[in-house]
Amino acid sequence: MAVLSGCGKTIQIGNASQSSPPSAPATSVSSSGAGSAGSSAAAGPGNAGLQVVDSTAEQAGLHGNGGTVVGVAVQEAPPRWVQLSAVTSDQLPAQHLININQAALYRFDGDSTSSAQSACNGACAVKWPPVTVEEGGKVYMAGVDPDEVGAIRRQNGQVQVTVGGHPIYRYTGDSKPGDLNGQGVDGKWFAVGPKGEKATSKQ
């Protein structure tokens, strides 16, 4: 069972092979009056979930990047925590998400919110690294509704963060903060907005 704690919510991640209700394909969340920061660990082996915290990492007294890699570096192991921030820029005036290292985050039209799976695996996931977090890890945010944040379990067993039901990714073609080189690639990859929507200049 997932528990809503005082600082956010804890999400239990279902396996891709399990059936889920259409309204909540990627996560199963229930709430109670109290919870603890480690309550997700009781979910059992392989399903410790993650914790969504309605504050920034800095507000929670954290510094650094939680293990999220910078630029085109390979994410060898899931970070302990991640942060999602909604921003605008001259290049893209619509609100879009960045991580703690200010790397743009993307969604893939090949993914479906009706499936608790990612359609980007293998070579695709090398080019478009999924935004992952370790079991029981935390997702901090700025300008993002905690109710929009969820997770799926990838083919390799790692936990991938979703926004509005859409799995989110980085792009290896972005080497520095502010890059949006993945925008519109193959007509299927777009910066992701704070509700999981495509963030485009036409909004």
Secondary structure, 3 states (H helix, E strand, C coil): CCCCCCCEEEEEECCCCCCCCCCCCCEECCCCCCCCCCHHHHHCCCCCCEEEECCCCCCCCCCCCCCCCCCCCCCCCCCCEEEEEEECCCCCCCCEEECCCCCECEEECCCCCCCCCCCCCCHHHHHCCECEECCCCEEEEECCCHHHEEEEECCCCCEEEEECCEECECCCCCCCCCCCCCCCHHHCEEEECCCCCECCCCC
